[in-house]
Amino acid sequence: MPDWITNLLMGPAYAIGNAIWNLIMAMVGSVLVTTPQGFSQEAWNFVTNQLYPWALGIGVALLNLFFLVGFFKEASNIKENLTWEILVNQGIKVIVANAFMQSGLSIIREFFQVTSILSGQVYLNNIPPFSTEDIDLGSYLFFFIFSAIYILVAIICGFMILLTVYGRYLKLYVMVVMAPVAMSTMAGGRGLEQSAYAWIKNFLVNVFEILVIAITMAVAGKMISAIDFMTHASGLMNLVNGFPAILQSLFTMILMTAAVKGADSMLRRSFAL
């Protein structure tokens, strides 16, 4: 069938919807294997060369203050005696906090690099293909009735996934700046040290979220490809199997979006973070 007849019957929805989704998925695929250092070199340099040293100075000053607060809090606790075990425990936490102040940025970089490599090995550009290449009476019927819905779903779902992936980098940049101040609370003993543990858990969630997203998209792609939407029907059904094929495309976009949006909460619940 000539292209002009196909375009006339189906309208621009077919090309626009697929182009939007495929473009956004290509952007997401490239970001999944990118570290925060490579995602925005300018932002990373600003964080590490200007903001992080400023926060590090504050963290070092607060480390000494929190240590004194923790020591006097333990010494003034009349319910418990100040034992050597408490002093050793406090000293170990101070050493750990100092070690992070010295090499925290290197440790953070290693986490970023590891998750980037793992995401690339899992994802492998495995986006489930759309089935709308089967142009038949069912395809014409769908786009005649639901063309606007097709484009709208492609735009909304695509940008929700893109914003979820891109927004993760902004959170990581901010968390890098917060790291020295948060870790300095570890020297404050019981109560204050909870801030350091909260930062560690939140950091791990945001770092490994990209890996969970990559796994989710890869598994969802395999799962959707295995579902039979009557795209291989025979006989009279073969004349209209383009309709369920396009429904499969809509289902693909919606399922992938829901899975990506739920990756953060799934990771937190799975590891109690």
Order of alpha helices (4+ residues) and beta strands (2+ residues): alpha-alpha-alpha-alpha-alpha-alpha-alpha-alpha-alpha-alpha
